[in-house]
Amino acid sequence: MSETKRIYTGPTLIAKGLVARLNEIGISPIERNDHDSSLRAGFTMSIANQTMVFIRNDEYAKAQSTIEEFLMEVDDN
């Protein structure tokens, strides 16, 4: 994934919200959940409920403010 940038790693529910927000501005991110994949393969070596979200490097400038705004909205600290 050298042409992509990881923009989020965390709970799947939040990742899905971020993906939806990016879809609204015309960006189709890639979601990767190693735990679900390993379960299907018959072994588990990852943390449950953790999803990574990637976007293409050339889309990052367009997505950056949306990403930051979304993550500030869901931050409960």
Backbone hydrogen bonds in HBPLUS format (Angstrom, degrees):
<---DONOR---> <-ACCEPTOR-->    atom                        ^
c    i                          cat <-CA-CA->   ^        H-A-AA   ^      H-
h    n   atom  resd res      DA  || num        DHA   H-A  angle D-A-AA Bond
n    s   type  num  typ     dist DA aas  dist angle  dist       angle   num
A0004-THR N   A0001-MET O   3.17 MM   3  5.34 160.5  2.21 110.1 112.9     1
A0057-ASN N   A0003-GLU O   3.02 MM  54  5.88 164.9  2.04 143.9 142.8     2
A0005-LYS N   A0055-ILE O   2.75 MM  50  5.53 156.8  1.81 161.1 168.8     3
A0055-ILE N   A0005-LYS O   3.03 MM  50  5.53 153.4  2.10 145.3 151.2     4
A0007-ILE N   A0053-VAL O   2.83 MM  46  5.79 160.9  1.87 156.2 162.8     5
A0053-VAL N   A0008-TYR O   2.85 MM  45  5.14 156.5  1.91 148.3 150.7     6
A0010-GLY N   A0051-THR O   3.11 MM  41  5.58 156.0  2.17 142.5 148.5     7
A0051-THR N   A0010-GLY O   2.78 MM  41  5.58 164.9  1.80 161.0 159.9     8
A0015-ALA N   A0011-PRO O   3.03 MM   4  6.32 160.9  2.07 152.8 159.0     9
A0016-LYS N   A0012-THR O   2.87 MM   4  6.12 155.7  1.93 154.4 159.9    10
A0017-GLY N   A0013-LEU O   3.21 MM   4  6.49 150.5  2.30 138.8 146.2    11
A0018-LEU N   A0014-ILE O   2.94 MM   4  6.27 155.9  2.00 153.1 159.6    12
A0019-VAL N   A0015-ALA O   2.89 MM   4  6.15 159.5  1.94 151.7 157.5    13
A0020-ALA N   A0016-LYS O   2.98 MM   4  6.19 158.3  2.03 145.7 151.3    14
A0021-ARG N   A0017-GLY O   2.99 MM   4  6.25 155.8  2.05 146.2 152.6    15
A0022-LEU N   A0018-LEU O   2.92 MM   4  6.19 156.9  1.97 151.6 157.8    16
A0023-ASN N   A0019-VAL O   2.86 MM   4  6.09 151.7  1.94 149.0 157.4    17
A0024-GLU N   A0020-ALA O   3.16 MM   4  6.44 142.3  2.30 141.6 150.5    18
A0025-ILE N   A0022-LEU O   3.07 MM   3  5.39 142.5  2.21 105.1 115.2    19
A0027-ILE N   A0022-LEU O   3.00 MM   5  5.23 163.2  2.03 142.9 139.1    20
A0026-GLY N   A0023-ASN O   3.06 MM   3  5.03 162.7  2.09 108.0 110.4    21
A0030-ILE N   A0054-PHE O   2.82 MM  24  5.03 162.5  1.85 144.6 150.8    22
A0054-PHE N   A0030-ILE O   2.84 MM  24  5.03 159.5  1.88 148.3 155.1    23
A0032-ARG N   A0052-MET O   2.81 MM  20  5.06 153.8  1.88 151.0 155.6    24
A0052-MET N   A0032-ARG O   2.79 MM  20  5.06 170.6  1.80 150.0 152.9    25
A0037-SER N   A0033-ASN O   3.26 MM   4  6.53 163.6  2.29 150.9 155.7    26
A0038-SER N   A0034-ASP O   2.87 MM   4  6.00 155.7  1.93 146.7 153.2    27
A0039-LEU N   A0035-HIS O   2.97 MM   4  6.22 150.3  2.06 149.6 157.8    28
A0040-ARG N   A0036-ASP O   3.16 MM   4  6.43 157.8  2.21 147.3 152.2    29
A0041-ALA N   A0037-SER O   3.16 MM   4  6.42 140.1  2.32 139.1 149.9    30
A0042-GLY N   A0038-SER O   3.02 MM   4  6.20 116.3  2.44 136.4 151.5    31
A0043-PHE N   A0038-SER O   2.91 MM   5  5.25 156.6  1.97 156.0 151.4    32
A0042-GLY N   A0039-LEU O   3.12 MM   3  5.11 147.5  2.23  97.5 107.3    33
A0059-GLU N   A0056-ARG O   2.95 MM   3  5.37 157.4  2.00 114.2 121.7    34
A0060-TYR N   A0057-ASN O   3.24 MM   3  5.38 159.0  2.29 105.9 112.2    35
A0063-ALA N   A0059-GLU O   3.05 MM   4  6.24 147.3  2.16 149.5 159.6    36
A0063-ALA N   A0060-TYR O   3.04 MM   3  4.99 118.8  2.43  94.7 110.6    37
A0064-GLN N   A0060-TYR O   2.81 MM   4  5.68 138.3  1.98 159.2 166.9    38
A0066-THR N   A0063-ALA O   3.04 MM   3  5.33 115.8  2.46 108.2 124.1    39
A0067-ILE N   A0063-ALA O   2.90 MM   4  6.07 160.6  1.94 164.3 170.8    40
A0068-GLU N   A0064-GLN O   3.00 MM   4  6.20 172.6  2.01 157.1 158.6    41
A0069-GLU N   A0065-SER O   2.95 MM   4  6.00 162.6  1.98 145.2 150.5    42
A0070-PHE N   A0066-THR O   2.97 MM   4  6.05 164.5  1.99 147.4 151.8    43
A0071-LEU N   A0067-ILE O   2.97 MM   4  6.16 170.0  1.98 157.6 160.3    44
A0072-MET N   A0068-GLU O   3.01 MM   4  6.15 146.5  2.13 144.1 153.0    45
A0073-GLU N   A0069-GLU O   3.03 MM   4  6.26 150.8  2.11 146.3 154.3    46
A0074-VAL N   A0070-PHE O   3.08 MM   4  6.41 150.5  2.17 152.6 160.0    47
A0075-ASP N   A0071-LEU O   3.12 MM   4  6.02 122.6  2.47 132.5 145.0    48
